[in-house]
Amino acid sequence: MLNTLLITGTDTEAGKTVLTTALAAYRQKYYPQRSWGIMKPIQSGIGDREWYQKLFTLEQSSEEITPLYFQAPLAPPIAAARENRQIDLAVVWQALSKLRSQRDFVLIEALGGLGSPITEELTVADLAGEWRLPTVLVVPVRLGAISQAVANVALARQARINLKGIVLNCVQRRTDAEIAEWTPPQLIQSLTNIPVLGCLPYLDSLTNLDKLAQVASNLNLEMLEF
C-alpha cells in the first residue's frame, strides 16, 4: 500500500480540501488501527491547516501540519517576500520525512494547482516530481474541465509525476447530465491515459465525517492502493 499521497488540483478552487478531508475520514472510519497524518506543506493565510485541526484529532503540532506558514493569503514567493523570509524547502522535506516515519499513511494537500509557484523557480508540479510523490489530480466539474484535465496531465508528465488518477469534483450542484457532458470520464481517460477514479458530489457541509467516508468509499480507491 502507498505510504504517502499528494492531493493537487487544476487550480485553487478545484476541491483539494474536499478530497483530502474525505480520504482522511475514510481512513479514520475504516482503518482506525492504522495511524495517519495530514500535511499542508506551505500555507499562506488562515485556511486548510486550521480546518484539519478543527475537524480531526491529529496529534500533530501546527508546525508538523504546515512547516512553512505565511500571513498574507498570496502565492508563497510573494507572501514570503512581504515578510522578508526565504522559502526553505529543506524544512518541509525534513518535516515530511519525519511524519512519514511515524505514521502508516500521510495525506498531503498541495497549495493551489500543479502550476502554482512554490518559489520563484519551482511549481507544485516540480516538487511533486522531484520528491516522487504519488499524486491525485482533482478536476472541478464545469465547462472547460476537459482541457484543464488534459493540460494538467501534460504538465504532470513533463515533471515526471507519478499520477495515480483523476477525481472529478462538483464544486457546485451539478446534474448527472452536466457531469456527463462537461466531464465525460471515458473521454478524459482516452485523452490523458489516466484513470478517472470517480466523481465527488456537491456537499453542503464537510463536517459530517460518516458522509465524507461514504463519499470516499465510492471512489475507485484500489487504483490508489489506498
JOQUI-V816680 format. One record per run of one state. SS is the DSSP state (H for helix, E for strand, L for the rest). FROM is the first residue (numbers start at 1). TO is the last residue. If there is no record, write none. Layout:
BEGIN
ss:SS from:FROM to:TO
ss:SS from:FROM to:TO
END
This chain:
BEGIN
ss:L from:1 to:3
ss:E from:4 to:9
ss:L from:10 to:15
ss:H from:16 to:30
ss:L from:31 to:35
ss:E from:36 to:39
ss:L from:40 to:41
ss:E from:42 to:44
ss:L from:45 to:47
ss:H from:48 to:55
ss:L from:56 to:61
ss:H from:62 to:65
ss:L from:66 to:67
ss:E from:68 to:70
ss:L from:71 to:75
ss:H from:76 to:82
ss:L from:83 to:88
ss:H from:89 to:102
ss:L from:103 to:104
ss:E from:105 to:109
ss:L from:110 to:116
ss:E from:117 to:117
ss:L from:118 to:122
ss:E from:123 to:123
ss:H from:124 to:130
ss:L from:131 to:134
ss:E from:135 to:140
ss:L from:141 to:144
ss:H from:145 to:158
ss:L from:159 to:162
ss:E from:163 to:169
ss:L from:170 to:175
ss:H from:176 to:182
ss:L from:183 to:184
ss:H from:185 to:192
ss:L from:193 to:195
ss:E from:196 to:200
ss:L from:201 to:208
ss:H from:209 to:217
ss:L from:218 to:220
ss:H from:221 to:224
ss:L from:225 to:226
END
